[in-house]
Structure formats: structure tokens, C-alpha cells
Amino acid sequence: MKPLYISLCLAAAGVSLNTHAQTVDPNTEPRYKVIVSALASSWQPRQNGASDAAQLLSDTPGYSVAAGGGVSGLPYVNGLGDDRLKIRIDGMEITSACANHMNAPLSYIDPSQVSRIDVLAGVTSVSAGGDSIGGSINVKSVAPVFANTPDSLRTSGKLSLNGRSNGQVINSGVSAAIASDTMSFGYNAAYARGHSYEDGDGNRVLGSLYESINQSAVLALRRQDQQVTVRVGTQHIPYQGFPNQYMDMTDNTGRYANLAYVGKFGWGELDAAAYWQKTDHEMGFFSPERTGMMPMVTHGRNSGYTLKASLPLADNSKLRVGQEYHSFRLDDFWPGIPGSIMMGPQTYMNINDGKRDRVALYGEAETQHNAQWTSLLGARWESVRMDAGNVQPYADNMMNAADAKAAKAFNARDRHQRDSNLDLTAMGRFEANANTSYELAAARKTRSPNLYERYSWGRGTMAMTMTNWFGDGNGYVGNIDLKPETAYTLGFTAHWHGAQPDSWFVKLNPYYNRVKDYIDVDVLGQFNPYMAMNARGALLQFANHDARLYGANLSWSVPVSALKFTGNAAYTRGKRNDGGDLYHIMPLNALLALEYQQGAWASQIETRLVAHKDNVDARRLEPETAGYALLNLRTSYQVQKNVQLSAGVSNLLDKQYADPMGGVYLSGIKVNKGALRPLPGYGRSFDLGMVISF
């Protein structure tokens, strides 16, 4: 085994684990929560002042983020990520409307607007969502607050400001709310901006700058055991650089409306929601490192509803039944450039009138058999319909001959596809004694391909490289005949803990995942990115291949007086059955921390370890990365009840390292003398933060 490298980190706030999931009071302070399975315990990490909501759970074992732009990382759980996770924001399903997934679902909410995140890894209940094989991430924004007594008003607000020296990053947020005991109104705005960051050698990572603006409003009405909540919001990203992509985001505007109802009745509980979300997205070049003209425009629209009823069957049993509908529409086109022989005169139609509609029905029964045994059994059926219209290349000339031929073949095909998917889940929890519990879970989970996996059609090298959300510098083409992925997952969790919520614990979670028809790639050929002879890229087609993923997560906490020793470790392997490793698998990594809290002070010393990554995907020419360790120092002080100050240093030793999940450094190919190297990680940064509540 390759040696691990060790460092230390001082953090702003502690990490705690409660032995049982708790009911959330909307008037309490924000928190994040991670659940290993539907019956497991909860993990509450610190808020870390990140610009990207995907980074909020970066201290969670088995969780990693594939680098993108400054606010558009792609989350991975136990080796499966992006579209293989069901990601919902306040119940809304948001699909990436971009061939590079630059507008990933978690990019649509600023970290300062998040109050709670539930992550169900591996085996998930059918009520937590379908069309996924890796787990679910449910994000909740700040809940409406109400006055405690009639004829009174409750007002509240918060100001937050965080800054990082590396990249001159500014994150700010403001929220305010006013409420009676039956009506509540709140407003939230957030702004994030960062210049291109520097690596550990002091070199600027070109094209990594960004700016993001989010606004939202919430109106809620309640009476007795019923509540109606209306949320509306908008996001504008004027620009966002992607150093591991051929293109940058030159504009992204998203708007949404969300209506939710919760009611309690004599027969049980009813939870209903309807939502609409629209994205207008553009790609091109805006930074000095990338010049030229190649406009790309995408319009996406999500709409849908969810209905869920919870019915008590007996004193210790509950039945949940539900029905869901989600519709996604996509138009992706590249306007022709006047006078260009290669990119004109026609508009290139990448996805024309793309349609993806899902209808789902599910039911599950949760039973507490006695003081020791609890079980959860569920089934979910989904119908997924997909289609796309005719396409066209830039031109039919010799420069576009490959695309012209591919467009003719694509238009001649019957493109309508329908998948009937079945999910099954079984979980059991055994409380051996007051300090020990065990969970065993098994599931069959299914995911249908996304629109790009089935309907991207270009066969020219340039067109293929424009479809790539992996950051690997390669080119991709779709496959209409793709089958849905079906994962058979087995997971086990052993949890040893003390009697009190904040006492010691050790948790071990091994898992095994066999995926039939895993959507991977077949190699069609190779090319030289940017025509650099020292760089190699692969031309790939999406294809079904059986695969398996397995690993284990370990976490622990040992309090000693005002000190607490915490940490975790994660190991994941992903293999294709016909040979070779899967892409974007995080190598063996660990986190060791020493926390200290006394009065108004809260500090932490944290050790993050990452092993050498030598199990790489040869088909995608994935580069190896060396093992590394980072030293981060943080502390916070509660000046008074409503004011908190924080300070720290990230990567104190200014360690130079490559991100194992970062892909290749495309925007730096010139400074690297025509070679493709792994994307460098962040160098040293001094961080300051302030939160004022009132």
C-alpha cells in the first residue's frame, strides 16, 4: 500500500453525532445531517464558508466532490455521483441543462441559504426518490419562522460575510423574516465572487474565476396542523470559469417557483408539492486564457409534483405511499458564426426538443417489531419516456463531413424510448443494547440514461469534446440504445456509542454494489487536444457494461473533557467486470481532528490524508495523482449572543498537490508546454468570517 501523508487543521466549529435522527424545529438554528441509510444516525458537520453548496459535506466519510467551476462541483457518494444521485432542493428536481453539467443541481442554492442537508448513501428508501443508484441528497433552505403567541410579531435576520485570500474570494449573505403566529414572510440574498486561485507553488490556475448572485423569498401560512409554503427565487451567474473543460460559462439565469403543503389528519399525514424551474444557459470564452468565438446556448425546464401520504397501520407500524411526476425539456444549440467555414453557416442542433418524463408510484412499510428490531420494506415503479427531435450540423461541407453523416443517421432513427424501472428496498435495524446497534440493508435501484447519454450525436472531434461533464479532456457521443442501470446493493452498519448524544462513538459501514448495464464508455479513437502533440484525448461512446463497486467507511469521536478526538476514513474501489477501473473513484483517504471548545472559543486541529491514486481509468486516460496532506487552521469566537467571528488558514504549509477528482488542467495546457496534467489544488489561503444574527 502506498504511504499516506498526514497534516493538521484547526477548524471553526466542532463535529457531533447524535444516535437517533431528530425532528427538525423550523425555528431552530440551521444544521446539516447525513444519514448512512434510512434507519441510521445523523452527522452534523460544521459550516465551512464555502461558495459551493456541494462542498458543505466535504468532511463526510465516503463523500467527495468532482471539481468544476467555483460554485458547480459534482457530489459523489461511495464512488457514484452526479446523475446517479437523486438531488432535490426543497423538493424540486433540477436537471443539468448543459452538455458539461456546468449548472449542476447544487449550484442553484448558495451555502448561506442552506439550513439542512439529508444524505442517504447507498441503500435508500423508495420514498427518498428513484431514478438513482448511488443515494439521495435532499437540501432544505431556511424554513419559515412563526411567532410563538397570537397577536404578536416575530422578526429575525442574519448578515454573513466570509473572505479568502487565495483567489480574493468574497461570500456574503443577508436574510430577514417577519411573522405572526399564522403567517410568515422571509427574504434571502447571497453574493459570491472569486478570482482565479493559486496552487501550492504560487502559480495561478487559469480560468477558475466566478461570480454568483442568488435571491429567494418565502411565504408560509399555517393553521393548526396544516401549512402551505410558497417559494420563489432567481439565480444569475454572469461568468464561471472551468479549468478542466474546453468551454466556460458566460451566463446562467435560473428561476423557480415551488408550492408545498403539509397536513396532519386523523387518518395520517399528507405531504404535497408542485414546482417549476427554468434555466437559460450560455457557454463560450471570456477569460484572457481562452480566446475565440463559439457561442453555445441551452434552455432547460423542469416541472413536476410529488404526493406522499403516511398512514399508521398499528401502534408500531407506518405505511407510506406516494406518486410523483417529473418533466424535463431541453434545447441545446450552437449558433453559427458568420464567415466561419467550420462553425457555420447553420445553427448546430445538439439536442433539439429533448424530452424526459418520469411517472412514479411507491409504497413502503416501516415497522418497529419490538424494542430491538425495526424494519423497512419498500417497492417503487417508474415509467421513463424519452425522445428528441431532428438535428443538423453546422454545414454539409468537407469540414463537417463526420457530423453531417451522423446527423443523417440520427434523424433516420426512431428516437422514442420508454423504460419501466423497478426499485426494491429492505432494511433492518437491531438495537443489541444501549450502546450497540447494527443495520443490514439491501436494494435494487435503477437509473435511466440522461438526454445527453442517449441523444448527443456529433461524430466530429470538436463536437464530441463539447459533450463532457467529466473534466477529463475527452470527447463523447451518445447511444440511443442504452439500457437503464440496475444496481444491486448490500450495506451493513455497526454503531457503537455512549449513552449521551455527545459521547463517544465508532461507526463502521462496509458496502458492496453490483451494477448491471453500468453506463460507461467504449473507445472509438484518439486525438490531440488543442492539436498539441504532447497531449492525448480519447473519443468515446456511452455504452453499457457491468461493473462493481465496494468499500467501507469508518467514523469516530472520543470526547475528553473540553477536547474531542474525531475523524473518519473511506475506501472505495470501482471495477468493470470486463477489466479496468471506473472513473472518478476517490482513493483511500482519512480525516483526523482534535477539537477544543471552552466558553466562547471553538477550535479544531484537523488532519486530512489522501493516498496515491494509481487505480485509474485507462480508457479515459485518467492521470495518476500523488498522495498528499493539507494543514488547515481555524478558530471562532462568539463575541456576544448574536455575533460570531472566525479566522483560519487553509493549506497552511502551501502544499502543492493534484486533486484526484479534478480531471485534467485544460486551461493550462499552454503553460504546461502542451501537456495535459492533473488539475492543481488550492494553495495557502487566509480566511476570515463574521455572522451577525438579530
N, C-alpha and C positions, 0 to 999 in steps of 0.2 A: 504494500500500500504506500502511496506517495505520502510524504510527511505533510502535516498540517502546520500552518503558520498562525501564531497567536498574537493578539493585540488586546488593548483595553479601551473602554469607553465610559465616560461619565455622562449620564443622561438626565433629562429634566424631571422625570417623574417615574414612579415605580410601576411594576407589573404585578398583578394579583390574579388569583384564580379562585373562583367560587365553586363549591362542589355540586351545586344544583343551579339550573337555569332559573332566572328570576323574572317576575312580571315587571314590565317597564312602566314607571310612572312618568307621563309626559311632562310633568313639572320638575323632574329631577335633572341633574347635570348630564351632559352628553357622555356617552360611553361607546366603546366598540366591543363586539362579542364574537368569538369564534367557537363553533361547535364542531367537534370531530365527527359526530353523527347526530341523528335526531334526538338521541337519548343521552348524550354525553354532557360534560361540564363546560363551563364557559371561561374564556380567556379574555382579559381586558387589557390591551396594550396601551401605552402612553400615546398622546397626541404628539406628533413629531414636527409640526410646522412645515409639512411638505406642500409643494404646489400641485402634486398629482395624487388624487384620491386612491389610486392603485398602490401607492407606497405606504398608506396608513397601517397596513397589516404586515409590513416587512419583517417584523420580529416574530412572526408566527412560524412554528416548525412545519415544513412541507410547503410553505408558500414562497413564491418568488415572482419577480416581475421582469418580463422581457422588455428591454429598453426600446423606447420610441422617441417621441418628442418630449418636451419638458412637462407636459400635462397629459400625455397619451400612452403611458406604459400599459402593457397587456399582462393581466394577472395569470399565474399558473398555480395549480394546487396538485401536489403529488404527480408532477410531470404532465398534467393535462391543463390546457389553458385556452384563452380567447373564446372562440365559439363553442368549445367543448364544455364551457362553464355556463350555467344559466345565471345571468346577471340582471338584476332588477333594481331600479331606483324608484322608491316609493310605489312599488307595484308595477311600474312601467317596464316593458321590454323594449330596449333600444338596440337596433342593429347597426353595425358599422356601415355607413354609406360611403365607402371608399375602397378602391382596389388595393390600397395599402393599409386599411384599417386605422387610418390616422385619427378618425373620430370614434375611438373605442367607447363602449358604454360608460365606463367610469370617468371619461374625460368631460362628461356633461354635468358634473357636480364638483364644486370646489371643496377641498377638505374642510374649510371653515363652516360649510353648510351641512356637514355630516354630523348626525347625533348618534348613530348606531349602525353597526355592520354585523350581520349574521352570516357566517361562512359555514356551510355544511360540506365537508370534504368526503370524497369517495362515495360511500353508500349514503344516499339521501332519500328521504321520504318522498312519496309520489306527490304529496301536496306541496312540496317545495319547488316543483317545476319539472317539466320534461324537456325533450329535445336537447339533452346534455348527457355526457357520460363522465364528467370529472367532478361534479359537485355544483353547488349553488352559492351565489353571493347576493344577499339582499341588503340594500343600502337604504337607510331611513334618514331623511333630512330632519331638521329640528321640528319636534312635534308642537302643535298648538298648545298654548298655556291658557288656563282659565282662572278666574278669581275664585277664592275658596268660599265666599259667602255672597248671598244675593245683595243687590243694591250697592255693590262696591266695584271699583275698577282696579285691575292689576296691570301695571306697566313694567316692562323689563327691556333691557338692551345690552348689547355687548360690542366692544371695539377690540379688534385684534390686529397686531402688526408684527410681522416677522421679517428678518433680513438675513441674507447670507452673503459673505464677501466674495466667494467664488461664483462668478457669473453676475455679481451685483444683483442678486435676486431680491425682490420685494413681494411679500404676500400680505394682503390686508383684507379685512372683512368688517362689516358692520351689520348689525341686526337690531330690530326693535319690534316690540309687540305691545298691544293694548287689548284688554279683555275684560268682559264681565263674567258672571258665572255660567252664562249660556252662549256667549258669542266671543270669538277671538279673531284678531287680525294681526298678521305679522309680515314683516318685510326683511329681506336679506340681500345684501350685495357683497361681492368679492372681486378683488383685482389681483392678478398675479403677473409678474414680468421678470424675465431673466435674460441676460446676455449670454453669449456662448461661454461655457465653463472651461476651466483649465484642468489638465491632468496632473499627475504627481510630479512630472518633470517640468511643469510650468508652461507647457505648450497648450495653446487654445484648441479646443475640439471644435472644428469649424462647423458652422451651420446648426448649432444647438440652442439658438435663442428662441424666445417665445413671448407671447402676451395673451392673456385670457381675462374675459370680463363676464361675470355671472350675476344675474338678478332673478329674484323669485319673490312671490307673495303667496300667502296662505290665508284663507278664510274658513273658519270652522264654526259650526252650530251644533249644540248638544242639548238634549232634554232627557232626563232620567237615564235610561240605558241605551240611548241611541246618539250617534254622532255622524254628521256629514262634513266632509273636508274637501275644499276646492283648492287646488294648487295651480298656479300658472308661473311660467318662467321663460327666460331667454338667455342664450349664451352667444357671445361673439368672440371668436379668436381671429384677430386681424392677421396674425402670422405665427407660424410654428415651424422651426427647422427640424429636419430628421436626418442626422448624420449617417444613419445606416440605411437610407433609402435614396433612390435616384431623384425623387421629387421632394418638394417642400409644400406645406400647407400655406396657401396665400390668402385664404379666407374660409371661415366656417361659422355659419349662423344657424343656431338651433332654437326652436320654440316648442313649448309643450303646454298642455292643459290636462289636468288629472282630477277626476271626481271619485271620491271614496266614501263608502257608507259602512258603518259597523253598528250592529244592533243586537241586543240580548232580549230573548223572549222566553216564555215558559217552556217552549219545546227545544230551545238551544240558542245558538248564536249564528248570525248571518254576516258575512263579510263580502262586499261587492265593490267593484271599481271599474271605471272606464277611462281610457286615456287616448291621447292623440299627440304625436310628436313629428316634427318636420325638420329636415336638415337640408341646407344649401351649402355645398362644399366646393372649393376650388383648389387645384394644385398647380404649381408652376415653380418659378425661381424668383427669389427676392434678395438673397444674400450675395455679397461680393464673391463668395467662393463658387457660386453657380451662376453662370450667365447663359443667355439664350432665351428662346421663347417656345413654350409648349404648353398652352393652356389646356387644362382638364377640368371638367365640370361634372358634378354629381348632385342629383336631387334624390333624397330618400324620405319616405313617410312610413311611420309606424302607427298603428291604431289597434285597439283591442279592448277586451273586457275580461274580468275574472269574477266568478261566483263561487263562494265557498260556504258551506253550512256545517256546523259542528253540532252533533246530536248525542246527548247522553243515552247510552244503551242500558246501563245498570250503574250501581254505585261506583264501580271502579273501571268502567269501560266508556269509550267515546268513539263515535263514528264520524269521520269527516268525508264529505262528498263535495265534488266541485266540477265546474265546467269552465273552460277557458277558450278564448279565441284571440289569435294574433295575426295581423296582416302587415306585410312589408312590401312596399313598392319602391322600385329603383330604376333610375335612368342615369347612365354613365356615358358621357360623350366627350369627344375631344375636338373642339372647333378647329377647322382648317386654318392654316397660316397663309395669307395671300403671298404669292410669289414663291412658295416653297415647293420644290419638286417632290420631297419625301413626305411632308406633312400637309397635304392639300391636293386639290382644292376642296374636296368634300369634307364633311364632318365625320370623323371616325366614330362609329357607334359601337361602344364596348359592351354595354348591357342596355338593351332597348326594351322598355316596358317590362322590366323584370317583376315577377310576382312570386310571392312565397306566403301561403296562407296555412295556418295551423288551427285545427279544432281538437280539443282535448276533453276527455272525461276521466275522472278518477274517483277512487274510494279507498279509504284506509281505516283500520280499526286499531285503536290503542287501548291496551288492557293492562291493568295492574292486578295480577293474579293473587298476590299476597304481599307481605311486607318486603319480600326479597326479589320477586320476579316481576318484570314489566316487559311487554311485547308490543311490537308494532308491525302490522301486516298491511300491504297496500298493492293496488294494481292501477295502472294508468294506460289508456289507449289514446293514440293520437293519429290523426289523418293530416298529412302534409302534402299540399298541392303546390307545384312549381311550374312556371312557364316563362318564356321570354319571346320577344318579337324578332323580326328580321334585323339584320345588321348590315353595315357597309364599311369598307376600308377607306383610307384617305383618297385612294385613286386605284385605277386598274393598270397603271404603268409598270414598267420593269422594276422600279424601286419598291413597289408594293405588291409584287407578284405573289409572294407567300401568303400575305393577308388576303389578297383578292381571291385566291383559290380556297382559302379556309372559309371566307365569308360565304362563298357559293355553296360549299358543302354544308355549312351550318344552316343556311336558310332552307336547304332541301330536307333537313331532318325534322321529324316530329319531336318537338321540344317539351311537350307537356309530360310531366312526371307526377306520380302520386305514390306516396309511401304510407303504409299502415304500420305503425310502430307500437310495440307493447313493452311497458315497463313493469317490473315486479320487484317488490322490496320486502325483506323480512329482517327484523331486528329484535334482539333480546338483551335485556339488562338484568344482571344478578348482583344484588347487594349482599355480599358474603357476610359482612359485619359493618360496624360503624366506621371502619377505616379502609374498607376494600370494596371495590366494585369491578365487575367485568362486563364487557359488551361484545356481542358477536353479531355481525350484520352481513347479509348477502343481498345482491341485487342484480337485476338485468336492466340495463339502461340503454337507450337508443337515441342517436342524433342523426338527422338527415343533413345532407350537404347544404352549404350556403349557396347563394346565387352565383358567386364568382367561381366556386369549385365546380359547378355544373356548366355555367354558361359563358365564361371567358373563352374566347375562340381564336384570337390572333396567333399566327404562327411565325410572323416576323420577329427577329430578335428584339427589336425595340419595343414592339407591342407586348411581347411576353414579359419583359422586365418591368413593365408598368403594372402588372398584377403580381404583387409580392407584399404580404404583410408579415414576413418572417425576418426581414432585416439581414438577409444572407447574400444579397447581391445577385441572385439567380433570376431566371425568368420562368413563368408558369403559364400553362394553358389548361382550360377546364376539360371536363369529361361528362357529357350528358348522361352516360350510362352508370354513373357512380351509384353504389348501393349505400344505404344508411349504415352508420357504425353501430355495432351492438357490443356493449361491454358487460362482461360477467365479473362482478367484483365481490371479493371476500375481505372483510376487515375485522380486526379484533382490537379491543382497547382494554388495558388493565390500568386501574386508577387506585393508587394507594395515597391516603391523605390523613391529616389530623382531624380532630373533632370540630375545630372552628374554621370558618371560611378563609381566614388569612393565615392559617397554619401551614405546615409543610405539606408537600405533595410530590409524587412522582407519577408520571403518566407515560405509558408505552403503547404505541399504535402501529403494529405491522399490518401490511395490506398486500393483496395480490389482485391484479386486474388483467383479464384476458379479453382482448378486443377483436372481434370478428369484423372484417371489412374496414379496418382502420384506414382512414383516408390519408395516404402518404403519397409517394411520387414514383414514377418511372422516368428514367433518364432518356432524353431524346438526343442530346448532343451537348456541345460546349461552345463557349465564345470568350472573347476578351473584353471585359467591362471597360468602357470608355476607350476601346481599342488599344489598351495598354498591354504590351506583350508580357509583362511580369504578373498580370492578374488573370485569374481564371474564374469563369462563371459557368453554371450548368443550366441547360434548357430542360425543363421538367414538365411532365403532365401529371395531374392529380389521378391517383389510381388506388384501388382497394387492395390492401394487404393485411393479413392477420398479424397481430402484434401482442406483446405482453408488457406490462409494467408492474414493478414490485418494489417494495422498500419498507421503511419504518421511520416513525417519528418518535422522539423522546423529549419530554419536557419535565422540569423540576423546579422546586422552590423550597428553600430552607431558611426560615427566619431565625435570627439570633439577636435578641434584644432589639436595638434600633437598626441592625443590619439585616439584610436579606440576600442570600445567595440564590440566584435564579439562572435559568438557561434552558437551552434546547439543542437538539441535534436532529438532522434529517438526512436520510439516504434514499435515493431513487435511482432505479435503472429502467430503461426502456429499450426493448429489442424487437425487431421484426422477426417473425417466425422463419422467414427465408434467409435470414442473416443480416447483420448490420444493426447499428444503434439508431434510435429515434432522435429527432432534432429537438433542441430546446429542453434538455434534461439538465437540471441543476446538479453539479457534483456534490459529493459529501460536504456538508457544512455544519457549523455549530455556533452557538452563541452562549457566552459565559458572562454573567453580570454580578456585580456586587452593588447592592442598593443601600442607601442610607437616608433615613428620614428622621428629623428631630425638629419639632416645633414647626416653624415656617419654612425651614430648609428641606429640600428634597433633591438628592443627587444620586448618581449611579456611575459605576465603573463597569463597562461592558466589553466583552471580548468576542469578536466575530472572526470565525475561521472558515476558509474556503479552500478545498483541496484542488490539486491539479486536475484539470478536465482533459482526460485523454480518451474517454469514450465518446467519440464524435460521429456525426452523420456523414459518412464518406460520399454519399450520393449528392448531398447539398454542399459538399466541400467545406463543411464546418471546421473552423480553425480550433486547434487546441489552445487552452489558456493555462497559465501558471497558477499555482496556489498563492494565496496572499492573506494578509491580515491588516485590519484597519484599527486605528486608535481614535476614538471619539470621546470628547469630554463635555459634559453638560451639568448644569445645576439650575435650580429655580428657587425663588424666594417669594412667599406670599406677604407683600408689603402690608396689606390690610385685608379685610374680608373680601373686597371686590377688586383687588389689583394683584396681578401676578407678573413677575419679571423672570426671564430666563436668559441664560447665556451658555455658550459652549463652543467647542471646536470639533469639527468633523475631519477625520483623517489627519490627526494631529502630526503624525510623522511624515506626511506628504508622500505616502506610499504610491508608487506607480504600479498600476495593475490593469488588467483587461477584464471586462465584465463577461462572465461565462454565458450570460443571457443577452448579450448586447449585439450579437451578429458581427458584421464587418463594417469598417470605417470607410464608407463610400465617399463622403465629402472630403476626406483627407487623402485621397489616392495620389494627388499631385505632390503633396508634402512628403508622402511615403515613397516617392520615386517610382510611381506606377504600380506599387504592390498593394494588395488588399490585406490589411491587418485587422485583428480584433478591435472592437470599439473600446477606447480607453475609458476608465472610470474616473470619478471626481477626485481631484486633488484636495489639499487642505482648504478648509473654509471656516471662518469665524462667524458664529451665528448669534443673533440677538432676537428676543421676542418680548412682547408685552400683551397682556389681556386685561381689559377693564370691563367689569360687569356692573350693571346698575339696574 
